[in-house]
């Protein structure tokens, strides 16, 4: 029998489409919207990502799932539901109303800033970080630092795909990292 991860990878290979020169010339954008539009594929992807928050027996080992704006929201929220834990959004500046931690970082084609509510995760919480694409690793590293500033620990990072020609894995450092598909 084919396992969930194998089915998720097959769905990603079939449905993710390349959009050249988006959002700027020279960037090859990986469009996941066809995956989101296919309920069977989307469900397989959610379950495969959720596996990073479970032990070998299938028990949930994380307290929260964190997803980064914006596609991390689309993936992280259903992963949190699958694991039976809360979801925490990491947002761009000006979007969170309560006291927050802020960090600026570099990405593949510019720089950005992210924020998390200071009380979004508790000291000692184990957090699963979810995003769509690991490129330069700046977003993952920045999010991990925000989680640490809250006093929590990053249990693992799980992404749909990793761009192997960029330094994302090296930038993420020693964080346990699962990429369903490496391109």
Phi and psi in degrees as a GROMACS rama.xvg file:
@    title "Ramachandran Plot"
@    xaxis  label "Phi"
@    yaxis  label "Psi"
@TYPE xy
-78.8871  133.091  UNK-2
-83.0883  169.325  UNK-3
-58.9205  -43.5702  UNK-4
-63.6019  -42.0853  UNK-5
-61.1261  -42.8392  UNK-6
-66.8044  -38.1095  UNK-7
-64.5394  -44.3047  UNK-8
-62.6702  -43.3863  UNK-9
-60.2508  -40.8456  UNK-10
-64.46  -42.8946  UNK-11
-62.5689  -44.9776  UNK-12
-61.2323  -34.8128  UNK-13
-80.8998  -35.2963  UNK-14
-106.964  -27.4716  UNK-15
-68.7829  131.645  UNK-16
-116.342  148.536  UNK-17
-90.9593  131.987  UNK-18
-119.328  105.44  UNK-19
-71.128  149.075  UNK-20
59.9265  36.3138  UNK-21
-131.322  130.942  UNK-22
-85.1038  -0.260051  UNK-23
-150.196  163.179  UNK-24
-54.7286  137.009  UNK-25
94.0326  -12.3347  UNK-26
-98.0107  131.578  UNK-27
-101.743  104.065  UNK-28
-80.546  134.169  UNK-29
-96.8303  105.999  UNK-30
-88.3713  115.325  UNK-31
-96.1486  0.808735  UNK-32
-58.7605  -33.2952  UNK-33
-64.4791  -30.4059  UNK-34
-67.0048  -44.263  UNK-35
-64.1923  -30.2094  UNK-36
-79.1363  -13.6812  UNK-37
-103.292  105.265  UNK-38
-60.8843  -35.6676  UNK-39
-67.8121  -47.4852  UNK-40
-62.7173  -44.2074  UNK-41
-60.285  -44.1524  UNK-42
-61.8761  -41.7999  UNK-43
-63.205  -42.1816  UNK-44
-63.8552  -44.4862  UNK-45
-59.7265  -47.4374  UNK-46
-63.5806  -40.3005  UNK-47
-65.5412  -40.6122  UNK-48
-67.7031  -38.3491  UNK-49
-63.3324  -25.8303  UNK-50
-57.326  -28.1805  UNK-51
-69.0536  -12.9636  UNK-52
-106.863  14.8204  UNK-53
-123.769  156.722  UNK-54
-87.8311  -177.002  UNK-55
-62.4447  -25.9343  UNK-56
-86.4658  -4.35435  UNK-57
94.4212  3.14971  UNK-58
-79.5002  140.986  UNK-59
-67.5178  132.305  UNK-60
-121.269  12.3008  UNK-61
-120.033  157.135  UNK-62
-100.292  -24.3079  UNK-63
-147.69  155.339  UNK-64
-115.627  132.198  UNK-65
-112.562  131.556  UNK-66
-127.129  141.008  UNK-67
-95.4174  146.468  UNK-68
-60.0207  133.977  UNK-69
-111.643  -35.0541  UNK-70
-68.8462  -22.9999  UNK-71
-63.2022  -26.1008  UNK-72
-67.9444  -44.5062  UNK-73
-62.2878  -32.3897  UNK-74
-95.2821  -40.9882  UNK-75
-67.3315  -40.4244  UNK-76
-61.7232  -48.6815  UNK-77
-68.8228  -28.5847  UNK-78
-64.6631  -42.3935  UNK-79
-59.809  -43.6013  UNK-80
-61.8816  -42.5442  UNK-81
-61.6539  -33.3583  UNK-82
-88.6577  -12.2002  UNK-83
73.8164  32.688  UNK-84
-128.327  170.678  UNK-85
-77.4389  157.029  UNK-86
-108.374  138.465  UNK-87
-122.78  120.826  UNK-88
-84.4646  137.891  UNK-89
-106.227  122.652  UNK-90
-119.349  166.601  UNK-91
-74.327  160.221  UNK-92
-56.6548  145.287  UNK-93
84.6712  4.64121  UNK-94
-104.728  -18.666  UNK-95
-105.113  130.55  UNK-96
-85.4932  -21.7296  UNK-97
-98.0434  179.298  UNK-98
-55.314  137.777  UNK-99
-143.708  159.122  UNK-100
-96.7825  144.542  UNK-101
-130.156  143.499  UNK-102
-145.506  140.927  UNK-103
-109.8  149.958  UNK-104
-158.609  169.306  UNK-105
-98.7918  147.959  UNK-106
-130.205  -174.531  UNK-107
-55.2302  -39.0024  UNK-108
-133.15  45.1387  UNK-109
149.231  -150.233  UNK-110
-138.358  166.277  UNK-111
-154.65  172.884  UNK-112
-135.148  140.006  UNK-113
-127.538  156.497  UNK-114
-138.79  153.575  UNK-115
-137.386  143.444  UNK-116
-61.5757  137.73  UNK-117
-61.8856  -27.2249  UNK-118
-103.197  16.9291  UNK-119
-69.3681  -34.1132  UNK-120
-131.431  150.031  UNK-121
-95.7638  157.279  UNK-122
-54.0942  129.322  UNK-123
88.0142  -9.9915  UNK-124
-58.6366  146.052  UNK-125
-100.959  125.427  UNK-126
-118.477  135.665  UNK-127
-102.244  122.048  UNK-128
-96.2336  130.136  UNK-129
-123.186  134.377  UNK-130
-148.768  174.314  UNK-131
-85.7318  -53.3156  UNK-132
-127.28  133.82  UNK-133
-98.2501  112.04  UNK-134
-109.757  -95.9676  UNK-135
-79.5056  -16.6157  UNK-136
88.9904  -2.94422  UNK-137
-62.0196  -41.8592  UNK-138
-66.6325  -42.8643  UNK-139
-64.6338  -46.7893  UNK-140
-62.6141  -41.4177  UNK-141
-65.1828  -42.5867  UNK-142
-65.0461  -41.8141  UNK-143
-59.4868  -40.3424  UNK-144
-65.7603  -39.7417  UNK-145
-61.6028  -42.5322  UNK-146
-60.489  -45.1341  UNK-147
-62.4359  -38.5901  UNK-148
-61.9415  -25.879  UNK-149
-81.4197  -7.5008  UNK-150
92.4319  6.50648  UNK-151
-96.8689  171.422  UNK-152
-115.939  139.449  UNK-153
-83.234  111.143  UNK-154
-71.0934  -43.8886  UNK-155
-167.582  166.02  UNK-156
-122.634  136.318  UNK-157
-133.069  132.372  UNK-158
-131.963  156.564  UNK-159
-64.2149  -48.9224  UNK-160
-145.987  152.372  UNK-161
-116.636  131.452  UNK-162
-88.7756  102.896  UNK-163
-67.7073  -18.6012  UNK-164
-85.0316  0.144877  UNK-165
-117.5  160.638  UNK-166
-85.9185  29.9115  UNK-167
-56.5728  -46.6099  UNK-168
-63.634  -41.1076  UNK-169
-66.3137  -40.2858  UNK-170
-65.8358  -35.6059  UNK-171
-68.0495  -16.6481  UNK-172
67.8316  -133.286  UNK-173
-91.7947  13.7267  UNK-174
-66.5683  132.576  UNK-175
-61.2606  125.389  UNK-176
-128.661  127.663  UNK-177
-116.307  124.325  UNK-178
-117.067  123.265  UNK-179
-65.9853  -34.0032  UNK-180
-140.121  134.074  UNK-181
-112.615  126.344  UNK-182
